Amino acid sequence: MTKTNRLGAGAAALGLAAVLLAGCAPEPGTVAPDGRDLTEKVEPEGGSWTEPNPEEAYEKSAELPDGFPEGFVVPEGAVVDDAGNRDFGSWYVVLRAADKAAADTLWDSVVSGSGFSASDEAATGDGGRTATLVSPALEVTAVTMAGDDGAILLSYDITEVVG
């Protein structure tokens, strides 16, 4: 083999080695500057929450909580499916209606009885409706949805207007 052939073979071998070693290099963005593998799944500090929620977390209350705003009028005869506090100055109430016609009547009674003006009204994908209800004292996100038993649920997230 001549000197030229040996140099050519050596260059080819060196090129092949470079290609093979480049294939072993980590993908860009998969290695941290300190050498840690960023593709490895790491358990967060403190582990994960292993205890299930207590049963009382799923219990409903059919009574309005203490401090529920007087400015939100629950019409007489309305069935409260669930109610409670979210945070300071924030509550929720879910009303139950037998059917869509009763839900529409109940919706209108809440709006007119509480003195709300409605905005951002829209239909939901399941045939319900949603709106933002506002009065001088309260802002409410209202949604209707079908219940498990064919009833219509009217859900109201209520926030006290500050200022």
Backbone as ProteinMPNN parsed JSONL, in Angstrom:
{"seq_chain_A": "MTKTNRLGAGAAALGLAAVLLAGCAPEPGTVAPDGRDLTEKVEPEGGSWTEPNPEEAYEKSAELPDGFPEGFVVPEGAVVDDAGNRDFGSWYVVLRAADKAAADTLWDSVVSGSGFSASDEAATGDGGRTATLVSPALEVTAVTMAGDDGAILLSYDITEVVG", "coords_chain_A": {"N_chain_A": [[0.859, -1.157, 0.0], [0.588, 2.163, -0.82], [1.997, 5.287, 0.303], [0.175, 7.379, -0.124], [-2.225, 5.997, -0.394], [-2.419, 4.959, 2.174], [-2.673, 7.32, 3.673], [-5.099, 8.247, 2.658], [-6.79, 6.13, 3.442], [-6.51, 6.379, 6.19], [-7.61, 8.937, 6.607], [-10.218, 8.429, 5.82], [-10.95, 6.562, 7.784], [-10.709, 8.161, 10.053], [-12.719, 10.055, 9.496], [-14.99, 8.359, 9.531], [-14.92, 7.541, 12.204], [-15.407, 9.989, 13.465], [-18.036, 10.486, 12.618], [-19.368, 8.299, 13.812], [-18.874, 8.792, 16.55], [-20.166, 11.246, 16.83], [-22.769, 10.427, 16.662], [-23.146, 9.408, 19.169], [-23.26, 11.544, 20.822], [-25.107, 13.618, 23.087], [-28.477, 14.747, 22.474], [-29.173, 18.137, 21.565], [-30.086, 20.255, 24.244], [-30.779, 18.25, 26.019], [-29.068, 17.774, 28.054], [-28.027, 19.163, 31.053], [-26.062, 22.071, 31.987], [-24.499, 21.246, 34.154], [-24.156, 18.599, 33.641], [-26.24, 16.847, 34.218], [-28.787, 14.566, 33.159], [-31.402, 15.686, 31.341], [-33.576, 14.362, 30.358], [-34.301, 12.389, 32.028], [-36.723, 11.202, 34.252], [-37.599, 12.829, 37.163], [-38.502, 12.543, 40.496], [-40.485, 14.889, 42.223], [-39.361, 17.008, 44.93], [-40.236, 16.033, 48.196], [-42.047, 14.162, 47.4], [-45.118, 12.702, 46.115], [-48.616, 13.443, 46.598], [-50.085, 11.159, 48.574], [-52.254, 10.429, 50.087], [-55.747, 9.859, 49.944], [-58.504, 12.146, 49.262], [-60.527, 13.095, 52.034], [-63.77, 11.69, 52.786], [-65.619, 13.683, 53.526], [-64.886, 15.809, 51.973], [-66.253, 15.535, 49.648], [-68.85, 15.819, 50.302], [-72.041, 17.372, 50.069], [-73.632, 20.514, 50.781], [-76.768, 21.624, 51.561], [-77.471, 23.989, 52.612], [-77.195, 27.514, 52.802], [-74.093, 29.09, 53.409], [-72.811, 30.684, 56.444], [-72.652, 34.187, 56.324], [-73.233, 34.362, 53.652], [-73.854, 36.293, 50.774], [-76.354, 38.767, 50.987], [-77.182, 40.112, 48.773], [-77.343, 38.306, 46.708], [-79.99, 36.742, 45.506], [-81.706, 33.918, 46.278], [-84.258, 32.37, 44.747], [-87.53, 31.887, 46.143], [-88.527, 28.638, 46.976], [-86.626, 27.438, 45.398], [-84.382, 24.737, 44.839], [-81.596, 24.032, 46.636], [-78.735, 22.542, 45.665], [-76.063, 22.403, 46.357], [-73.838, 24.332, 48.376], [-71.505, 26.805, 49.532], [-68.475, 28.28, 50.991], [-65.797, 29.713, 49.178], [-63.539, 31.249, 49.578], [-62.38, 34.09, 51.455], [-64.862, 36.435, 50.996], [-65.927, 35.132, 48.816], [-68.134, 32.837, 47.352], [-70.143, 29.919, 46.576], [-72.991, 28.577, 44.93], [-75.178, 26.018, 44.006], [-77.975, 25.411, 42.186], [-80.854, 23.349, 41.664], [-82.872, 22.326, 39.011], [-85.846, 20.908, 37.634], [-86.121, 20.601, 34.857], [-85.245, 21.971, 31.574], [-86.932, 24.201, 31.033], [-87.783, 24.936, 33.624], [-85.278, 25.548, 34.648], [-84.568, 27.771, 33.095], [-86.485, 29.614, 33.969], [-85.766, 29.792, 36.662], [-83.155, 30.805, 36.404], [-83.719, 33.356, 35.262], [-85.149, 34.437, 37.414], [-83.187, 34.608, 39.421], [-81.448, 36.486, 38.252], [-83.113, 38.799, 37.886], [-84.188, 39.141, 40.494], [-81.915, 39.632, 42.016], [-80.936, 41.892, 40.914], [-79.061, 41.863, 38.868], [-77.003, 42.581, 36.013], [-76.516, 41.046, 32.921], [-73.723, 39.78, 31.112], [-71.413, 38.712, 28.525], [-72.812, 36.466, 27.65], [-73.373, 33.133, 26.586], [-73.88, 30.071, 24.747], [-73.376, 26.75, 25.927], [-71.495, 23.788, 25.083], [-73.045, 21.559, 25.71], [-75.652, 22.321, 25.524], [-76.328, 24.034, 27.542], [-76.04, 27.172, 29.295], [-74.024, 30.119, 29.777], [-72.835, 32.934, 31.642], [-71.724, 36.185, 32.731], [-72.652, 37.742, 35.626], [-73.48, 40.83, 37.021], [-73.639, 43.107, 39.723], [-73.827, 46.1, 41.762], [-72.612, 45.194, 44.125], [-71.764, 42.542, 43.748], [-70.064, 40.079, 41.706], [-70.678, 37.543, 39.438], [-70.102, 34.316, 38.15], [-71.958, 32.435, 36.07], [-73.365, 29.299, 35.227], [-75.149, 26.825, 33.434], [-75.844, 23.336, 33.492], [-76.291, 19.901, 32.534], [-77.517, 17.606, 34.901], [-76.744, 14.479, 36.597], [-79.073, 12.991, 36.767], [-80.834, 13.872, 34.846], [-81.828, 16.266, 35.587], [-81.397, 19.875, 35.628], [-78.59, 21.704, 36.465], [-77.776, 24.744, 38.029], [-75.096, 26.647, 38.341], [-73.393, 28.916, 40.386], [-70.729, 31.014, 40.854], [-69.713, 33.208, 43.154], [-68.506, 36.426, 43.809], [-67.519, 38.971, 45.973], [-67.677, 42.399, 45.257], [-65.098, 44.606, 45.598], [-64.371, 47.83, 46.681]], "CA_chain_A": [[0.0, 0.0, 0.0], [1.433, 3.349, -0.938], [1.817, 6.299, 1.338], [-1.029, 8.122, -0.458], [-3.357, 5.133, -0.07], [-2.504, 4.885, 3.631], [-3.219, 8.595, 4.147], [-6.518, 8.262, 2.273], [-7.49, 5.181, 4.309], [-6.518, 6.973, 7.527], [-8.578, 10.035, 6.596], [-11.548, 7.817, 5.774], [-11.193, 5.976, 9.101], [-10.915, 9.278, 10.962], [-14.046, 10.595, 9.189], [-15.965, 7.381, 10.013], [-14.899, 7.621, 13.666], [-16.069, 11.243, 13.845], [-19.475, 10.291, 12.405], [-19.858, 7.379, 14.831], [-18.852, 9.464, 17.851], [-21.204, 12.284, 16.828], [-24.033, 9.741, 16.92], [-23.213, 9.138, 20.602], [-23.395, 12.805, 21.551], [-26.496, 13.868, 23.497], [-29.261, 15.699, 21.694], [-29.141, 19.477, 22.158], [-31.158, 20.538, 25.194], [-31.089, 17.099, 26.857], [-28.08, 17.703, 29.126], [-27.854, 20.43, 31.759], [-24.652, 22.486, 32.042], [-23.761, 20.487, 35.167], [-24.027, 17.215, 33.184], [-27.432, 16.037, 34.508], [-29.617, 14.165, 32.026], [-32.701, 16.351, 31.467], [-34.649, 13.489, 29.881], [-34.612, 11.446, 33.092], [-37.847, 11.638, 35.073], [-37.169, 13.012, 38.539], [-39.601, 12.718, 41.439], [-40.345, 16.186, 42.893], [-39.028, 16.95, 46.342], [-41.396, 15.857, 49.049], [-42.89, 13.09, 46.883], [-46.445, 13.086, 45.653], [-49.677, 13.318, 47.588], [-50.494, 9.759, 48.543], [-53.496, 10.217, 50.815], [-56.947, 10.282, 49.205], [-59.31, 13.163, 49.921], [-61.503, 12.51, 52.957], [-65.144, 11.634, 52.252], [-66.335, 14.947, 53.737], [-64.537, 16.752, 50.897], [-67.215, 15.336, 48.566], [-70.202, 16.015, 50.818], [-72.705, 18.606, 49.653], [-74.401, 21.21, 51.794], [-77.964, 22.234, 50.973], [-77.737, 25.227, 53.328], [-76.303, 28.626, 52.481], [-73.146, 29.263, 54.513], [-72.82, 31.95, 57.178], [-72.037, 35.277, 55.585], [-73.622, 34.347, 52.24], [-74.284, 37.661, 50.477], [-77.784, 39.033, 50.876], [-77.421, 40.637, 47.433], [-77.642, 37.199, 45.799], [-81.309, 36.263, 45.916], [-82.107, 32.561, 45.892], [-85.717, 32.456, 44.671], [-88.303, 31.039, 47.04], [-88.864, 27.342, 46.401], [-85.49, 26.876, 44.66], [-83.71, 23.637, 45.516], [-80.147, 24.212, 46.724], [-78.055, 21.254, 45.531], [-74.807, 22.522, 47.084], [-73.458, 25.716, 48.647], [-70.384, 26.918, 50.462], [-67.511, 29.361, 50.843], [-64.566, 29.387, 48.459], [-62.481, 32.018, 50.2], [-62.958, 35.298, 52.017], [-65.537, 37.242, 49.979], [-66.227, 34.306, 47.643], [-69.04, 31.744, 47.677], [-70.76, 29.228, 45.442], [-74.27, 27.925, 45.167], [-75.663, 25.243, 42.869], [-79.415, 25.186, 42.284], [-81.309, 22.218, 40.85], [-84.184, 22.502, 38.368], [-86.325, 19.633, 37.093], [-85.928, 20.524, 33.404], [-84.703, 23.199, 30.973], [-87.881, 25.312, 31.214], [-87.693, 25.348, 35.03], [-83.953, 26.157, 34.813], [-84.623, 29.113, 32.495], [-87.277, 30.452, 34.882], [-84.947, 29.999, 37.858], [-82.072, 31.71, 35.979], [-84.287, 34.705, 35.133], [-85.518, 34.906, 38.76], [-81.955, 34.995, 40.117], [-80.952, 37.712, 37.628], [-83.981, 39.942, 38.189], [-84.316, 39.304, 41.95], [-80.653, 40.127, 42.576], [-80.578, 43.14, 40.256], [-77.869, 41.664, 38.053], [-77.0, 42.75, 34.568], [-75.788, 39.904, 32.358], [-72.834, 40.021, 29.972], [-70.661, 37.526, 28.085], [-73.716, 35.321, 27.564], [-73.039, 32.194, 25.512], [-74.373, 28.706, 24.897], [-72.317, 25.769, 26.162], [-71.537, 22.672, 24.142], [-74.043, 20.558, 26.076], [-76.987, 22.912, 25.494], [-76.523, 24.925, 28.674], [-75.694, 28.57, 29.041], [-73.067, 30.717, 30.695], [-72.849, 34.397, 31.613], [-71.204, 36.914, 33.88], [-73.717, 38.55, 36.214], [-72.837, 41.885, 37.807], [-74.411, 44.11, 40.449], [-72.848, 46.961, 42.437], [-71.933, 44.511, 45.232], [-71.331, 41.183, 43.434], [-69.797, 39.606, 40.354], [-71.015, 36.123, 39.466], [-69.972, 33.499, 36.95], [-73.111, 31.539, 36.108], [-73.344, 28.247, 34.206], [-76.103, 25.728, 33.595], [-75.356, 22.067, 32.94], [-77.155, 18.751, 32.811], [-77.143, 16.788, 36.052], [-76.696, 13.033, 36.346], [-80.411, 12.398, 36.757], [-81.685, 14.563, 33.883], [-82.121, 17.613, 36.084], [-80.481, 20.922, 35.181], [-77.923, 22.369, 37.582], [-77.406, 26.134, 37.802], [-73.949, 26.866, 39.203], [-73.05, 30.321, 40.521], [-69.535, 31.374, 41.622], [-70.04, 34.57, 43.583], [-67.4, 37.168, 44.386], [-67.868, 40.289, 46.46], [-66.966, 43.478, 44.58], [-64.44, 45.437, 46.601], [-63.962, 49.134, 46.203]], "C_chain_A": [[0.908, 1.223, 0.0], [1.097, 4.336, 0.16], [0.528, 7.08, 1.104], [-2.257, 7.303, -0.101], [-3.548, 5.043, 1.442], [-3.078, 6.174, 4.21], [-4.705, 8.694, 3.835], [-7.338, 7.346, 3.168], [-7.576, 5.734, 5.727], [-7.52, 8.098, 7.636], [-9.997, 9.493, 6.596], [-11.915, 7.233, 7.135], [-11.478, 7.066, 10.128], [-12.293, 9.902, 10.749], [-15.149, 9.689, 9.706], [-16.058, 7.427, 11.535], [-15.624, 8.875, 14.146], [-17.578, 11.119, 13.706], [-20.054, 9.394, 13.492], [-19.899, 8.034, 16.208], [-19.896, 10.569, 17.934], [-22.564, 11.672, 17.1], [-24.218, 9.439, 18.394], [-23.402, 10.403, 21.427], [-24.854, 13.007, 21.932], [-27.163, 14.873, 22.578], [-29.164, 17.071, 22.346], [-30.338, 19.672, 23.087], [-31.506, 19.369, 26.095], [-30.12, 16.94, 28.015], [-27.928, 19.097, 29.727], [-26.376, 20.791, 31.773], [-23.834, 21.716, 33.074], [-23.653, 19.002, 34.83], [-25.227, 16.328, 33.487], [-28.205, 15.754, 33.242], [-31.001, 14.77, 32.231], [-33.859, 15.493, 30.984], [-35.056, 12.484, 30.95], [-35.723, 12.007, 33.965], [-37.393, 11.679, 36.529], [-38.399, 13.256, 39.392], [-39.426, 14.062, 42.144], [-40.016, 16.007, 44.366], [-40.287, 16.839, 47.154], [-42.33, 14.768, 48.552], [-44.223, 13.607, 46.395], [-47.453, 12.858, 46.769], [-50.226, 11.906, 47.51], [-51.818, 9.502, 49.246], [-54.685, 10.667, 49.986], [-57.672, 11.381, 49.98], [-60.267, 12.478, 50.886], [-62.899, 12.589, 52.358], [-65.876, 12.963, 52.414], [-65.992, 15.999, 52.692], [-65.542, 16.654, 49.756], [-68.66, 15.536, 49.023], [-70.745, 17.354, 50.361], [-73.448, 19.205, 50.834], [-75.567, 21.91, 51.106], [-78.324, 23.538, 51.68], [-76.723, 26.288, 52.937], [-75.378, 28.863, 53.667], [-73.335, 30.597, 55.226], [-72.11, 32.999, 56.34], [-72.368, 35.296, 54.107], [-74.237, 35.708, 51.903], [-75.802, 37.789, 50.291], [-78.146, 39.534, 49.487], [-77.653, 39.562, 46.389], [-78.933, 36.563, 46.283], [-81.553, 34.858, 45.36], [-83.633, 32.574, 45.903], [-86.406, 31.468, 45.62], [-88.69, 29.747, 46.317], [-87.732, 26.71, 45.603], [-84.833, 25.781, 45.495], [-82.203, 23.881, 45.461], [-79.518, 22.82, 46.707], [-76.758, 21.254, 46.336], [-74.508, 24.004, 47.279], [-72.289, 25.729, 49.605], [-69.548, 28.147, 50.199], [-66.343, 28.852, 50.019], [-63.384, 29.998, 49.204], [-63.144, 33.228, 50.828], [-63.569, 36.133, 50.893], [-65.899, 36.47, 48.72], [-67.042, 33.088, 48.074], [-69.455, 31.027, 46.397], [-72.098, 28.675, 45.885], [-74.662, 27.226, 43.871], [-77.14, 24.975, 43.124], [-79.796, 24.074, 41.326], [-82.706, 22.518, 40.326], [-84.561, 21.186, 37.703], [-86.055, 19.487, 35.601], [-85.443, 21.875, 32.883], [-85.631, 24.393, 31.18], [-87.829, 25.837, 32.651], [-86.351, 26.027, 35.298], [-83.94, 27.571, 34.25], [-85.39, 30.08, 33.396], [-86.469, 30.788, 36.126], [-83.809, 30.98, 37.56], [-82.587, 33.151, 35.951], [-84.657, 35.287, 36.502], [-84.295, 35.345, 39.555], [-81.462, 36.338, 39.577], [-81.809, 38.909, 38.038], [-84.081, 40.192, 39.69], [-83.072, 39.885, 42.6], [-80.221, 41.447, 41.949], [-79.312, 43.036, 39.417], [-78.088, 42.145, 36.632], [-76.103, 41.639, 34.035], [-74.921, 40.35, 31.191], [-72.12, 38.722, 29.641], [-71.549, 36.276, 28.017], [-73.347, 34.449, 26.369], [-73.695, 30.846, 25.807], [-73.178, 27.791, 25.129], [-72.501, 24.607, 25.197], [-72.605, 21.642, 24.448], [-75.456, 21.137, 26.14], [-77.289, 23.822, 26.664], [-76.204, 26.354, 28.287], [-74.715, 29.049, 30.096], [-73.143, 32.232, 30.552], [-72.107, 34.928, 32.823], [-72.329, 37.826, 34.347], [-73.071, 39.564, 37.148], [-73.896, 42.761, 38.459], [-73.392, 45.023, 41.124], [-72.04, 46.229, 43.52], [-71.312, 43.162, 44.853], [-70.985, 41.001, 41.963], [-69.924, 38.088, 40.398], [-70.731, 35.486, 38.112], [-71.059, 32.442, 37.047], [-73.052, 30.563, 34.935], [-74.482, 27.281, 34.489], [-75.519, 24.49, 32.925], [-76.317, 20.951, 33.313], [-76.614, 17.988, 34.019], [-77.172, 15.318, 35.682], [-78.07, 12.414, 36.153], [-81.368, 13.081, 35.778], [-82.097, 15.951, 34.333], [-81.114, 18.589, 35.495], [-79.92, 21.599, 36.427], [-77.548, 23.781, 37.151], [-76.308, 26.457, 38.811], [-73.563, 28.341, 39.19], [-71.808, 30.457, 41.409], [-69.625, 32.858, 41.89], [-68.826, 35.217, 44.238], [-67.885, 38.554, 44.769], [-67.027, 41.328, 45.729], [-66.404, 44.394, 45.661], [-64.118, 46.789, 45.967], [-65.068, 49.999, 45.928]], "O_chain_A": [[1.883, 1.286, 0.749], [0.076, 4.237, 0.84], [-0.155, 7.415, 2.072], [-3.227, 7.839, 0.434], [-4.674, 5.049, 1.938], [-3.885, 6.128, 5.139], [-5.483, 9.174, 4.66], [-8.431, 7.705, 3.606], [-8.599, 5.578, 6.394], [-8.214, 8.212, 8.646], [-10.874, 10.021, 7.28], [-13.047, 7.384, 7.593], [-12.368, 6.924, 10.966], [-12.968, 10.245, 11.719], [-16.137, 10.171, 10.26], [-17.153, 7.358, 12.092], [-16.371, 8.827, 15.124], [-18.323, 11.587, 14.567], [-21.116, 9.692, 14.037], [-20.861, 7.847, 16.953], [-20.456, 10.805, 19.005], [-23.425, 12.315, 17.701], [-25.349, 9.23, 18.836], [-23.68, 10.322, 22.623], [-25.748, 12.613, 21.183], [-26.51, 15.732, 21.985], [-29.08, 17.158, 23.571], [-31.463, 19.299, 22.753], [-32.451, 19.474, 26.877], [-30.312, 16.074, 28.868], [-27.729, 20.079, 29.012], [-25.524, 19.921, 31.591], [-22.626, 21.545, 32.91], [-23.126, 18.224, 35.625], [-25.25, 15.171, 33.067], [-28.276, 16.598, 32.348], [-31.7, 14.414, 33.18], [-35.017, 15.861, 31.182], [-36.062, 11.794, 30.79], [-35.666, 13.167, 34.373], [-36.872, 10.697, 37.059], [-39.243, 14.083, 39.05], [-38.33, 14.36, 42.62], [-40.347, 14.987, 44.971], [-41.294, 17.475, 46.845], [-43.322, 14.469, 49.218], [-44.428, 14.815, 46.279], [-47.175, 12.171, 47.752], [-50.774, 11.506, 46.483], [-52.442, 8.465, 49.025], [-54.647, 11.741, 49.385], [-57.486, 11.533, 51.187], [-60.769, 11.394, 50.59], [-63.178, 13.451, 51.525], [-66.667, 13.342, 51.55], [-66.723, 16.977, 52.536], [-65.673, 17.594, 48.972], [-69.586, 15.434, 48.219], [-70.015, 18.342, 50.274], [-73.841, 18.501, 51.764], [-75.37, 22.696, 50.178], [-79.362, 24.133, 51.389], [-75.54, 25.998, 52.762], [-75.827, 28.84, 54.813], [-73.941, 31.523, 54.686], [-71.083, 32.72, 55.721], [-71.857, 36.14, 53.37], [-75.055, 36.22, 52.667], [-76.429, 37.032, 49.551], [-79.293, 39.397, 49.061], [-78.115, 39.866, 45.289], [-78.97, 35.926, 47.335], [-81.597, 34.645, 44.148], [-84.24, 32.768, 46.956], [-85.917, 30.363, 45.858], [-89.133, 29.783, 45.168], [-87.853, 25.564, 45.17], [-84.743, 25.893, 46.718], [-81.61, 23.931, 44.384], [-79.738, 22.018, 47.616], [-76.39, 20.239, 46.927], [-74.878, 24.833, 46.448], [-72.095, 24.799, 50.388], [-69.849, 28.951, 49.317], [-65.944, 27.694, 50.145], [-62.365, 29.344, 49.428], [-64.363, 33.374, 50.739], [-62.876, 36.499, 49.944], [-66.151, 37.068, 47.674], [-66.693, 32.399, 49.032], [-69.156, 31.472, 45.289], [-72.306, 28.351, 47.055], [-74.498, 27.774, 42.781], [-77.512, 24.389, 44.141], [-79.145, 23.875, 40.301], [-83.601, 22.907, 41.076], [-83.691, 20.437, 37.26], [-85.79, 18.383, 35.123], [-85.252, 22.813, 33.658], [-85.159, 25.491, 31.474], [-87.83, 27.049, 32.869], [-86.281, 26.974, 36.082], [-83.365, 28.474, 34.857], [-84.987, 31.231, 33.564], [-86.479, 31.927, 36.592], [-83.529, 31.875, 38.357], [-81.98, 34.049, 36.534], [-84.498, 36.486, 36.73], [-84.35, 36.337, 40.281], [-81.1, 37.225, 40.349], [-81.278, 39.923, 38.491], [-84.061, 41.345, 40.119], [-83.165, 40.56, 43.625], [-79.25, 42.058, 42.396], [-78.576, 44.012, 39.273], [-79.205, 42.121, 36.115], [-75.064, 41.33, 34.619], [-75.325, 41.187, 30.384], [-72.21, 37.746, 30.386], [-71.091, 35.167, 28.292], [-73.048, 34.951, 25.285], [-74.018, 30.526, 26.951], [-72.095, 28.026, 24.592], [-73.552, 24.471, 24.57], [-73.036, 20.918, 23.55], [-76.353, 20.534, 26.729], [-78.403, 24.335, 26.77], [-76.111, 26.695, 27.108], [-74.595, 28.458, 31.169], [-73.47, 32.751, 29.485], [-71.89, 34.219, 33.805], [-72.889, 38.589, 33.56], [-72.223, 39.211, 37.967], [-74.904, 43.112, 37.846], [-72.195, 44.743, 41.062], [-70.903, 46.608, 43.8], [-70.425, 42.681, 45.557], [-71.534, 41.673, 41.09], [-69.36, 37.429, 41.271], [-71.073, 36.037, 37.066], [-71.083, 31.649, 37.988], [-72.735, 30.941, 33.807], [-74.753, 26.953, 35.644], [-74.801, 24.581, 31.93], [-77.06, 21.052, 34.289], [-75.411, 17.758, 34.139], [-77.58, 14.956, 34.579], [-78.208, 11.416, 35.446], [-82.581, 12.892, 35.868], [-82.652, 16.724, 33.552], [-80.1, 18.18, 34.929], [-80.661, 22.012, 37.319], [-77.059, 23.989, 36.041], [-76.573, 26.532, 40.011], [-73.422, 28.945, 38.127], [-71.829, 30.063, 42.575], [-69.615, 33.67, 40.965], [-68.195, 34.627, 45.116], [-68.569, 39.226, 43.998], [-65.814, 41.168, 45.593], [-67.132, 44.889, 46.52], [-63.643, 46.854, 44.833], [-64.871, 51.141, 45.514]]}, "name": "protein", "num_of_chains": 1, "seq": "MTKTNRLGAGAAALGLAAVLLAGCAPEPGTVAPDGRDLTEKVEPEGGSWTEPNPEEAYEKSAELPDGFPEGFVVPEGAVVDDAGNRDFGSWYVVLRAADKAAADTLWDSVVSGSGFSASDEAATGDGGRTATLVSPALEVTAVTMAGDDGAILLSYDITEVVG"}
